[in-house]
Amino acid sequence: MLDELHSVPEYDRFATVDEVHECLTRLAADHPGVAGLRRIGTSRLGDPLLCLTLGEGPRHAVVAAGPHPNEPIGGLTVMHLATRLCSDQGFRESTGFTWHLIGCLDPDGTRLNEGWFAGPFTKAHYGRHFYRPAADEQVEWTFPFSYKRAYFDRVLPETLALMRLIDDTRPAFFTTLHNAEAGGAFYYLTRALPPLQAALKDLPGRYGVPLHAGEPEHPSVRELEQAVYLAPAMEDYYDYLERLGQDPTEHLTGAASDSYIRRYGTLGLIAEVPYWTDASAADTTPTDTPYRDLVLRRGADVRDTFAALDEIMAAVSGDLVTRSPFLSASRSFIPMLAGIAATDEHRAGAPENDRPATVAEVASCRDLLNSVRLRFGGMLLRALDGELAVGNATPTIRSHTAALAATYAEWCAEAEAAGSEKAIPIHDLVAIQYGAILLGAAHA
């Protein structure tokens, strides 16, 4: 099965939305009777959501790229998987599936990231062209959710299209194609499958990419084994925050696709592959830093980032005239930083945190701080640039744009100087994601 990895070509950039859609359209035209292209929905700005269906297997597999618009590895992965399924009948039949491949779940947001898709692949260039929608405008976090005092039903058109496809196909295997930013590779599964876990853990090492051994994306996540996590249910996230004394309703939106598919007994898999990595991502050597102190320091650093961005946002708010997506995102994510800091402050004193932090944990806390600075500082800068671009150059907006640009340059320099991280070749990112799809489908 993994002999298929040799079929992955070299890439020097990520594919745009138009390039992904053109590829799927061309494959359907060139392979009538093998592949069928249909529109399963429409984005909020009017872009088609395209799905290519191939194969005649009795079971169904759904593979969806672009659930988050700053994660473009999946566009190339879908293009390659679609090409292989169209061109190789033996491979297509050997999978035993009918495949449903979505080129991009969030074309509107992905277009706002395309400024960095051709490189240079530095953290500064990435951050300055970064976009991520507000939490309640993300396809992956707007599935219906009702639990205790939380209720969400503001389902996006893109989310509804994916829900309909899931309901129509009742897939045996399902994956949305995500990727991380820095550190090591890791996975989410909707249920424990030790043989699959072992195979997935071996995959990144083929390309010199370490397995993640640092902090999970959220402390409530349950680890099945190193770098393999049980896909979190929003109910667990709610209960965790409630136990810490925080109000969960201030932090939650909707559920995710991996919760929705559980009604059909579907095996769900997410392969998180980073853009940048170094050996520290997998280093479990204890350091001289107590883990409790590491968590508190990260919380303080994130709170300082919140304070810097919140001060600028408050100062310019009265002068803003646009309805930019960068402003909507900034208004969502800047307060979220205060919530991250509060979670760290609340959890630091737990008895299990009285131990030395590992090298990987120190590195992942550094990576998270760099990520939130470059992501959310970059988006606020783009919002202010937009105000200036439409002629709204009030003294307040001009002065605070200049101040933020200076601070942001310092943050970029710190991020670029951190550790010995290198950009992973795009070929390797696609190969790992492609291999994970094949392994997941084989074990479904």
C-alpha positions as CSV (number, residue, x, y, z in Angstrom):
1,M,0.0,0.0,0.0
2,L,2.7,2.5,1.0
3,D,4.5,1.8,-2.3
4,E,2.0,4.4,-3.5
5,L,4.0,7.1,-1.8
6,H,6.5,6.9,-4.6
7,S,3.9,8.4,-6.9
8,V,3.8,11.7,-5.1
9,P,5.5,14.4,-7.3
10,E,7.7,17.3,-6.3
11,Y,6.1,20.6,-5.5
12,D,7.5,24.1,-5.1
13,R,4.3,25.8,-3.9
14,F,0.8,25.1,-2.7
15,A,-2.1,25.1,-5.0
16,T,-4.7,27.9,-5.1
17,V,-8.4,27.4,-5.0
18,D,-8.7,27.9,-8.7
19,E,-5.9,25.4,-9.4
20,V,-7.5,22.7,-7.2
21,H,-10.9,23.2,-8.9
22,E,-9.4,23.2,-12.4
23,C,-7.7,19.9,-11.6
24,L,-10.9,18.2,-10.5
25,T,-12.8,19.6,-13.4
26,R,-10.2,18.4,-15.9
27,L,-10.1,14.9,-14.3
28,A,-13.9,14.6,-14.6
29,A,-13.8,15.7,-18.2
30,D,-10.9,13.4,-19.1
31,H,-12.3,10.3,-17.4
32,P,-16.1,10.1,-18.1
33,G,-17.6,7.0,-16.6
34,V,-14.9,6.9,-14.0
35,A,-15.1,10.3,-12.2
36,G,-18.1,12.5,-11.7
37,L,-17.9,16.1,-10.6
38,R,-20.8,17.8,-8.8
39,R,-21.5,20.9,-6.8
40,I,-22.5,20.1,-3.2
41,G,-22.9,23.6,-2.0
42,T,-22.0,27.3,-2.3
43,S,-19.6,29.4,-0.1
44,R,-20.9,32.5,1.6
45,L,-19.3,34.6,-1.2
46,G,-20.7,32.5,-4.0
47,D,-17.9,30.0,-4.8
48,P,-18.9,26.5,-5.7
49,L,-18.0,23.6,-3.4
50,L,-17.0,20.9,-5.7
51,C,-16.9,17.1,-5.0
52,L,-15.3,14.5,-7.3
53,T,-16.7,11.0,-6.9
54,L,-14.8,8.0,-8.1
55,G,-14.9,4.2,-7.7
56,E,-17.6,1.6,-7.3
57,G,-16.8,0.1,-3.9
58,P,-19.6,-0.8,-1.6
59,R,-18.3,1.5,1.2
60,H,-17.8,5.2,1.0
61,A,-14.9,7.4,1.9
62,V,-15.0,11.2,2.2
63,V,-11.8,13.3,2.0
64,A,-12.2,17.0,2.3
65,A,-9.5,19.6,1.9
66,G,-9.4,23.2,3.2
67,P,-11.5,22.9,6.4
68,H,-9.2,25.7,7.7
69,P,-8.0,28.2,5.0
70,N,-4.4,28.5,6.2
71,E,-3.9,24.7,5.8
72,P,-3.3,24.2,2.0
73,I,-1.5,20.8,2.1
74,G,-4.8,19.1,1.5
75,G,-5.5,20.8,-1.8
76,L,-2.4,19.1,-3.3
77,T,-3.2,15.8,-1.5
78,V,-6.7,15.7,-3.0
79,M,-5.4,16.6,-6.5
80,H,-2.9,13.7,-6.2
81,L,-5.3,11.2,-4.8
82,A,-7.9,12.1,-7.5
83,T,-5.3,11.8,-10.2
84,R,-4.2,8.3,-9.0
85,L,-7.8,7.1,-8.6
86,C,-8.6,8.2,-12.1
87,S,-5.5,7.0,-13.9
88,D,-5.0,3.6,-12.2
89,Q,-7.9,1.2,-12.3
90,G,-6.2,-1.5,-10.3
91,F,-5.4,1.0,-7.5
92,R,-8.9,2.4,-7.6
93,E,-10.5,-1.1,-7.3
94,S,-8.0,-2.3,-4.7
95,T,-9.2,0.3,-2.2
96,G,-12.8,-1.1,-2.1
97,F,-14.3,2.3,-1.7
98,T,-16.3,4.8,-3.5
99,W,-14.4,8.1,-2.9
100,H,-15.9,11.5,-2.5
101,L,-13.1,14.2,-2.7
102,I,-13.9,17.8,-1.8
103,G,-11.4,20.3,-3.3
104,C,-11.8,23.1,-0.7
105,L,-14.3,23.5,2.1
106,D,-13.5,27.2,2.6
107,P,-12.6,28.8,-0.7
108,D,-13.4,32.3,0.6
109,G,-10.9,32.1,3.4
110,T,-8.3,30.1,1.4
111,R,-8.1,32.9,-1.2
112,L,-7.1,35.3,1.7
113,N,-4.1,33.1,2.4
114,E,-2.8,32.6,-1.2
115,G,-0.3,35.4,-0.7
116,W,2.1,33.0,1.0
117,F,1.4,29.8,-1.0
118,A,4.3,30.4,-3.4
119,G,6.8,31.3,-0.6
120,P,9.1,32.3,0.7
121,F,8.3,29.8,3.4
122,T,9.3,31.8,6.4
123,K,7.2,32.4,9.5
124,A,7.3,36.1,8.9
125,H,6.0,35.9,5.3
126,Y,3.4,33.3,6.4
127,G,2.2,35.5,9.3
128,R,2.0,38.6,7.3
129,H,-0.3,36.9,4.8
130,F,-2.2,34.8,7.3
131,Y,-6.0,34.6,7.6
132,R,-8.2,32.4,9.8
133,P,-12.0,33.1,10.2
134,A,-13.5,33.9,13.5
135,A,-14.4,30.8,15.5
136,D,-18.1,30.9,14.6
137,E,-17.2,31.4,10.9
138,Q,-15.1,28.2,10.6
139,V,-16.4,25.3,8.7
140,E,-14.8,22.8,11.1
141,W,-16.3,24.4,14.3
142,T,-19.9,25.1,13.3
143,F,-21.6,21.8,13.4
144,P,-24.7,21.8,15.7
145,F,-24.0,21.5,19.4
146,S,-26.2,21.3,22.5
147,Y,-24.8,20.5,25.9
148,K,-25.6,21.8,29.4
149,R,-25.7,25.6,29.0
150,A,-24.2,25.6,25.5
151,Y,-26.2,25.7,22.3
152,F,-25.1,26.3,18.8
153,D,-27.1,26.1,15.6
154,R,-25.7,28.9,13.3
155,V,-24.5,26.3,10.8
156,L,-22.6,27.8,7.9
157,P,-23.6,27.0,4.3
158,E,-20.2,25.2,3.8
159,T,-20.8,23.2,7.0
160,L,-24.3,22.3,5.8
161,A,-22.9,21.0,2.5
162,L,-20.5,18.7,4.3
163,M,-23.2,17.5,6.7
164,R,-25.5,16.6,3.7
165,L,-22.6,14.7,2.0
166,I,-22.0,12.8,5.3
167,D,-25.7,12.0,5.7
168,D,-26.0,10.9,2.0
169,T,-22.9,8.6,2.0
170,R,-22.7,7.4,5.7
171,P,-19.0,6.9,5.1
172,A,-16.9,4.1,6.6
173,F,-13.9,6.4,6.5
174,F,-13.7,10.2,6.8
175,T,-10.9,12.7,6.9
176,T,-10.7,16.5,6.8
177,L,-7.2,17.5,5.7
178,H,-5.6,19.7,8.3
179,N,-2.0,20.7,9.1
180,A,-0.1,22.2,12.0
181,E,2.5,25.0,11.9
182,A,5.6,24.0,13.9
183,G,6.8,21.0,15.9
184,G,6.1,17.3,15.1
185,A,3.5,15.3,13.3
186,F,0.5,14.0,15.2
187,Y,-2.9,12.5,14.6
188,Y,-6.5,12.4,15.8
189,L,-8.7,9.2,15.6
190,T,-12.3,8.9,16.5
191,R,-11.6,5.5,18.1
192,A,-8.5,3.6,19.3
193,L,-7.1,1.2,16.6
194,P,-3.6,0.1,17.8
195,P,-2.5,-1.4,14.4
196,L,-3.5,1.8,12.6
197,Q,-1.8,3.9,15.3
198,A,1.5,2.0,14.9
199,A,1.4,2.4,11.1
200,L,0.6,6.1,11.3
201,K,3.5,6.7,13.8
202,D,6.0,5.1,11.4
203,L,5.0,7.3,8.5
204,P,6.6,10.7,9.3
205,G,9.9,9.1,10.0
206,R,10.2,8.1,6.3
207,Y,10.7,11.8,5.6
208,G,12.7,12.8,8.7
209,V,9.7,14.4,10.4
210,P,9.6,13.8,14.2
211,L,6.5,12.7,16.1
212,H,5.1,15.4,18.3
213,A,6.0,14.9,22.0
214,G,5.1,18.4,23.3
215,E,1.9,20.0,24.5
216,P,-1.4,18.8,23.0
217,E,-3.5,21.5,21.2
218,H,-5.7,21.7,24.3
219,P,-5.0,20.2,27.8
220,S,-8.4,18.4,27.7
221,V,-7.3,16.2,24.8
222,R,-6.8,12.5,25.6
223,E,-3.6,10.9,24.3
224,L,-3.9,7.3,23.1
225,E,-0.1,7.1,22.7
226,Q,2.6,9.6,21.8
227,A,1.4,11.7,18.9
228,V,-1.9,10.0,18.6
229,Y,-4.9,11.5,20.3
230,L,-8.6,10.6,20.6
231,A,-10.6,13.2,18.6
232,P,-12.0,15.5,21.2
233,A,-15.7,15.9,21.8
234,M,-16.9,19.4,22.5
235,E,-18.6,18.0,25.6
236,D,-15.2,17.0,27.0
237,Y,-13.9,20.5,26.3
238,Y,-16.9,22.0,28.1
239,D,-16.5,19.8,31.2
240,Y,-12.8,20.5,31.4
241,L,-13.3,24.3,31.4
242,E,-16.1,23.9,33.9
243,R,-13.9,22.0,36.3
244,L,-11.3,24.8,36.0
245,G,-13.9,27.3,37.1
246,Q,-14.1,29.0,33.7
247,D,-17.4,29.6,31.8
248,P,-17.4,27.2,28.9
249,T,-20.0,29.2,27.0
250,E,-17.4,32.0,26.6
251,H,-15.0,29.7,24.7
252,L,-17.2,27.4,22.6
253,T,-18.9,27.7,19.3
254,G,-20.2,24.5,17.5
255,A,-19.0,20.9,17.3
256,A,-16.6,19.5,14.7
257,S,-17.0,17.1,11.9
258,D,-15.4,14.2,13.8
259,S,-18.3,14.5,16.3
260,Y,-20.9,14.5,13.6
261,I,-19.7,11.3,11.9
262,R,-20.0,9.3,15.1
263,R,-23.7,8.7,14.4
264,Y,-22.7,6.5,11.5
265,G,-19.9,4.6,13.2
266,T,-17.4,6.2,10.8
267,L,-13.7,5.9,11.4
268,G,-12.4,9.5,11.4
269,L,-8.8,10.5,11.0
270,I,-6.9,13.8,11.0
271,A,-3.2,13.9,10.2
272,E,-1.6,17.1,11.5
273,V,1.6,17.8,9.7
274,P,3.7,20.9,10.4
275,Y,5.3,23.3,8.0
276,W,8.4,23.7,10.2
277,T,10.1,21.3,12.5
278,D,13.3,20.4,14.4
279,A,14.5,17.6,16.6
280,S,13.2,19.2,19.8
281,A,9.6,18.3,18.8
282,A,10.2,14.7,19.8
283,D,12.8,15.2,22.7
284,T,11.4,13.9,26.0
285,T,14.5,14.7,27.9
286,P,13.7,16.5,31.3
287,T,14.8,20.1,31.6
288,D,15.6,22.2,34.7
289,T,12.3,24.1,34.2
290,P,9.4,22.9,36.4
291,Y,6.4,22.1,34.2
292,R,4.2,24.2,36.5
293,D,6.5,27.2,35.9
294,L,6.5,26.6,32.1
295,V,2.7,26.7,32.0
296,L,2.5,29.8,34.1
297,R,5.1,31.6,31.9
298,R,3.3,30.7,28.8
299,G,0.1,32.0,30.2
300,A,1.8,35.3,31.2
301,D,3.3,35.6,27.7
302,V,0.0,35.0,26.0
303,R,-1.7,37.5,28.3
304,D,0.9,40.1,27.4
305,T,0.2,39.4,23.7
306,F,-3.5,39.8,24.4
307,A,-2.9,43.1,26.2
308,A,-0.7,44.5,23.3
309,L,-3.3,43.6,20.6
310,D,-6.3,44.5,22.7
311,E,-4.9,48.0,23.5
312,I,-4.5,48.7,19.8
313,M,-8.0,47.3,18.9
314,A,-9.6,49.4,21.6
315,A,-7.8,52.5,20.4
316,V,-8.8,52.3,16.8
317,S,-12.3,50.8,17.2
318,G,-14.0,54.2,17.0
319,D,-12.4,55.1,13.7
320,L,-12.9,51.8,11.8
321,V,-15.2,51.9,8.7
322,T,-14.7,48.6,6.9
323,R,-16.4,45.3,7.4
324,S,-13.3,43.4,6.7
325,P,-13.0,39.6,7.5
326,F,-9.7,40.5,9.2
327,L,-11.5,42.8,11.6
328,S,-14.1,40.1,12.3
329,A,-11.4,37.6,13.0
330,S,-9.4,40.0,15.2
331,R,-12.5,40.7,17.3
332,S,-12.9,37.0,17.8
333,F,-9.3,35.9,18.4
334,I,-7.9,38.7,20.5
335,P,-10.2,38.0,23.5
336,M,-9.6,34.3,23.0
337,L,-6.0,34.9,24.0
338,A,-7.1,36.0,27.4
339,G,-9.0,32.8,27.7
340,I,-5.9,30.7,26.8
341,A,-3.9,32.6,29.4
342,A,-6.6,32.0,32.0
343,T,-6.7,28.3,31.3
344,D,-3.0,28.0,31.8
345,E,-3.2,30.0,35.0
346,H,-6.0,27.8,36.4
347,R,-4.4,24.5,35.5
348,A,-0.8,25.2,36.4
349,G,-1.3,24.3,40.1
350,A,-2.6,20.8,39.5
351,P,-0.5,18.1,41.4
352,E,0.5,16.3,38.3
353,N,2.3,19.4,37.1
354,D,4.9,19.2,39.8
355,R,7.5,17.6,37.6
356,P,10.3,18.7,35.2
357,A,9.2,20.0,31.8
358,T,10.6,18.1,28.8
359,V,12.5,19.7,25.9
360,A,9.6,19.0,23.6
361,E,7.1,20.8,26.0
362,V,9.4,23.8,26.3
363,A,9.6,23.9,22.5
364,S,5.9,23.6,21.9
365,C,5.1,26.3,24.4
366,R,7.5,28.6,22.5
367,D,5.9,27.6,19.2
368,L,2.4,28.4,20.5
369,L,3.5,31.9,21.6
370,N,5.1,32.6,18.3
371,S,2.0,31.3,16.5
372,V,-0.5,33.5,18.3
373,R,1.7,36.6,17.9
374,L,2.3,36.1,14.2
375,R,-1.3,34.9,13.4
376,F,-3.3,37.4,15.3
377,G,-0.8,40.3,15.1
378,G,-0.6,39.7,11.3
379,M,-4.4,39.7,10.9
380,L,-4.8,42.9,12.9
381,L,-2.2,44.5,10.7
382,R,-4.0,43.4,7.6
383,A,-7.2,44.9,9.0
384,L,-5.5,48.2,9.6
385,D,-3.8,48.1,6.2
386,G,-7.3,47.7,4.7
387,E,-8.6,50.8,6.5
388,L,-5.6,52.8,5.1
389,A,-6.2,51.3,1.6
390,V,-9.8,52.7,1.5
391,G,-8.5,56.1,2.6
392,N,-9.4,55.9,6.2
393,A,-6.1,57.3,7.4
394,T,-7.0,58.9,10.6
395,P,-4.2,59.9,12.9
396,T,-5.2,57.2,15.4
397,I,-5.2,54.5,12.7
398,R,-1.9,55.7,11.2
399,S,-0.1,55.9,14.5
400,H,-1.3,52.5,15.8
401,T,-0.6,50.8,12.5
402,A,3.0,52.0,12.7
403,A,3.3,50.9,16.4
404,L,1.9,47.5,15.6
405,A,4.2,47.1,12.6
406,A,7.2,47.8,14.8
407,T,6.1,45.3,17.5
408,Y,5.2,42.7,14.8
409,A,8.7,43.0,13.3
410,E,10.2,42.2,16.7
411,W,7.9,39.2,17.1
412,C,8.8,37.9,13.6
413,A,12.5,38.2,14.4
414,E,12.1,36.2,17.6
415,A,10.1,33.5,15.8
416,E,12.6,33.2,13.0
417,A,15.5,33.0,15.5
418,A,13.8,30.4,17.7
419,G,15.4,26.9,17.7
420,S,16.8,25.4,14.6
421,E,13.6,24.8,12.7
422,K,13.5,24.1,9.0
423,A,10.7,24.2,6.5
424,I,9.6,20.7,5.5
425,P,9.6,20.1,1.7
426,I,6.1,20.3,0.3
427,H,6.5,16.8,-1.3
428,D,7.0,15.3,2.1
429,L,4.0,17.0,3.6
430,V,1.8,15.7,0.9
431,A,3.3,12.2,1.1
432,I,2.7,12.0,4.8
433,Q,-0.9,13.2,4.5
434,Y,-1.5,10.9,1.4
435,G,-0.1,7.9,3.3
436,A,-2.3,8.6,6.3
437,I,-5.4,8.6,4.1
438,L,-4.4,5.2,2.5
439,L,-3.7,3.7,6.0
440,G,-6.9,5.1,7.5
441,A,-9.0,3.7,4.6
442,A,-7.3,0.3,4.8
443,H,-8.1,0.0,8.5
444,A,-11.6,1.4,8.4
